[in-house]
Amino acid sequence: MATKPIETKYVDMPEISETFADHVENFFYDGTTLRLEFCVRRFEELKPPNAPTGRRYPVCRLVLTNEAAIGLFQKLQKLVGAMVQKGLVKRDQPPVTPKLNA
């Protein structure tokens, strides 16, 4: 018998600071939790004619339960759907399976 989810209400806490990340360095799923590591890129002083260089620094390590990871996945699917509709993202086309003559 499935248990009914416990109803909870969202309470905003505006005092929590935001963390900016422009790169996902690692993610790992161990069957119980999804671990994500977010980084920010910092560029070093440009010294022509050398190519630009920089470093990535971790800014957040986030660990999600299975339930939270599934919730994130579902919300990301909705976001990607909206981005596809706007033409910002293209979905991969399924591979064409050749038909064999019998």
C-alpha positions as CSV (number, residue, x, y, z in Angstrom):
1,M,0.0,0.0,0.0
2,A,1.4,3.4,-1.0
3,T,1.8,5.9,1.7
4,K,0.3,9.3,1.2
5,P,2.9,12.1,0.9
6,I,3.0,14.5,3.9
7,E,1.7,17.9,3.0
8,T,4.3,20.6,3.5
9,K,4.2,24.3,2.8
10,Y,7.0,26.3,1.3
11,V,8.3,29.1,3.5
12,D,10.7,31.6,1.8
13,M,13.9,32.7,3.6
14,P,15.1,35.8,1.7
15,E,18.2,36.0,4.0
16,I,19.8,32.9,2.3
17,S,22.4,34.2,-0.1
18,E,22.6,33.0,-3.7
19,T,25.5,31.0,-5.0
20,F,26.5,31.7,-8.6
21,A,27.9,28.8,-10.7
22,D,28.7,28.7,-14.4
23,H,29.9,25.1,-14.6
24,V,28.8,21.7,-13.4
25,E,32.1,19.9,-12.6
26,N,30.9,16.5,-11.4
27,F,27.8,14.6,-10.6
28,F,27.5,11.1,-9.2
29,Y,24.6,8.9,-8.3
30,D,25.2,6.1,-5.9
31,G,21.7,4.6,-5.9
32,T,20.7,6.6,-2.8
33,T,21.8,10.1,-3.4
34,L,22.7,12.4,-6.3
35,R,25.8,14.5,-5.7
36,L,26.4,17.6,-7.7
37,E,29.5,19.9,-7.7
38,F,29.0,23.4,-9.1
39,C,32.0,25.6,-10.0
40,V,32.7,29.1,-11.1
41,R,35.3,30.0,-13.8
42,R,37.7,32.7,-13.0
43,F,39.9,34.0,-15.9
44,E,43.4,35.1,-15.5
45,E,44.8,38.3,-16.9
46,L,45.0,38.2,-20.7
47,K,48.5,38.4,-22.0
48,P,48.5,38.5,-25.8
49,P,49.5,36.6,-27.9
50,N,48.8,33.8,-25.4
51,A,45.4,32.1,-25.4
52,P,43.1,33.1,-22.4
53,T,43.5,30.9,-19.4
54,G,41.6,30.4,-16.2
55,R,40.7,28.1,-13.3
56,R,37.5,26.5,-12.0
57,Y,36.7,26.8,-8.3
58,P,34.0,24.8,-6.5
59,V,31.3,27.0,-5.0
60,C,28.7,24.5,-4.0
61,R,28.5,20.7,-3.4
62,L,24.8,19.7,-3.3
63,V,23.6,16.2,-2.2
64,L,20.0,15.2,-3.0
65,T,17.9,12.3,-1.8
66,N,16.3,10.1,-4.5
67,E,13.0,12.0,-4.0
68,A,14.7,15.4,-4.4
69,A,16.7,14.2,-7.4
70,I,13.5,12.9,-9.1
71,G,11.8,16.3,-8.4
72,L,14.8,18.1,-9.9
73,F,14.7,15.8,-13.0
74,Q,11.0,16.5,-13.5
75,K,11.4,20.2,-13.2
76,L,14.3,20.2,-15.6
77,Q,12.3,18.2,-18.1
78,K,9.6,21.0,-18.0
79,L,12.3,23.7,-18.4
80,V,13.9,21.9,-21.4
81,G,10.5,21.5,-23.0
82,A,10.0,25.3,-22.7
83,M,13.5,25.9,-24.1
84,V,12.7,23.5,-27.1
85,Q,9.5,25.4,-27.8
86,K,11.5,28.7,-27.9
87,G,14.2,27.1,-30.2
88,L,17.0,27.5,-27.6
89,V,17.5,23.7,-27.4
90,K,17.1,21.0,-29.9
91,R,16.1,17.5,-28.8
92,D,18.2,14.6,-30.1
93,Q,16.5,12.7,-32.9
94,P,16.1,9.0,-32.3
95,P,18.5,6.9,-34.4
96,V,17.0,5.6,-37.7
97,T,16.7,1.8,-37.6
98,P,17.2,0.3,-41.1
99,K,14.4,-2.0,-42.3
100,L,15.5,-5.4,-43.3
101,N,13.8,-7.1,-46.2
102,A,12.4,-10.4,-45.1
